[in-house]
Amino acid sequence: MTAADIARLDVPLSDLLAALRSGCLAEQAHQMDPFDAAFARLACEHGDRCSTPDTYPTWTPRRAS
């Protein structure tokens, strides 16, 4: 890697913040979503509808099927 390679990666902070702004706004909206807590409770309230290791006996986590 040369200095020229690194120079191409260097961007003004204002450009970086502008590029990140839409992602930050989306995350902020997600955190304020009034239905988020209800969605999180679904697995607790409806455990009978959640998959278990018995549902997919040949599947190994973190491994291609």
C-alpha positions in Angstrom: 0.0 0.0 0.0 1.3 3.4 -0.9 0.6 6.9 0.3 -1.5 7.5 -2.8 -3.7 4.5 -1.9 -4.3 6.0 1.6 -4.9 9.4 0.2 -7.8 8.1 -1.8 -9.4 6.9 1.4 -9.1 10.2 3.2 -12.3 12.2 3.0 -13.4 15.3 4.7 -15.3 14.8 7.9 -18.3 16.6 6.6 -18.5 14.2 3.6 -18.3 11.2 6.0 -21.0 12.5 8.3 -23.3 13.3 5.3 -22.8 9.7 4.1 -23.7 8.3 7.5 -26.6 10.6 8.2 -29.3 8.4 6.5 -28.2 5.3 8.3 -28.2 7.2 11.6 -31.7 8.5 11.0 -33.0 5.0 10.1 -31.5 3.5 13.3 -33.0 6.4 15.3 -36.4 5.8 13.8 -36.1 2.1 14.6 -35.2 2.7 18.2 -38.3 4.9 18.6 -40.6 2.4 16.9 -43.6 1.8 19.2 -44.1 -1.7 17.8 -40.5 -2.8 18.5 -41.1 -4.0 22.0 -44.3 -5.9 20.9 -42.3 -7.6 18.2 -39.6 -8.6 20.7 -42.2 -10.1 23.0 -43.6 -12.4 20.3 -41.1 -15.1 20.9 -41.8 -15.1 24.6 -45.5 -15.1 24.3 -45.7 -17.6 21.4 -42.9 -20.1 22.1 -45.0 -22.8 20.5 -44.5 -21.1 17.2 -40.7 -20.7 17.4 -38.4 -23.2 15.8 -36.2 -25.4 17.9 -33.3 -27.8 17.1 -35.9 -30.5 16.6 -37.6 -28.5 13.8 -34.5 -28.6 11.6 -32.5 -31.7 12.7 -30.0 -31.6 9.8 -29.2 -27.9 10.1 -25.9 -26.9 11.8 -25.5 -23.3 12.9 -22.9 -21.2 11.0 -22.5 -23.9 8.4 -23.7 -24.0 4.8 -26.5 -26.5 4.2 
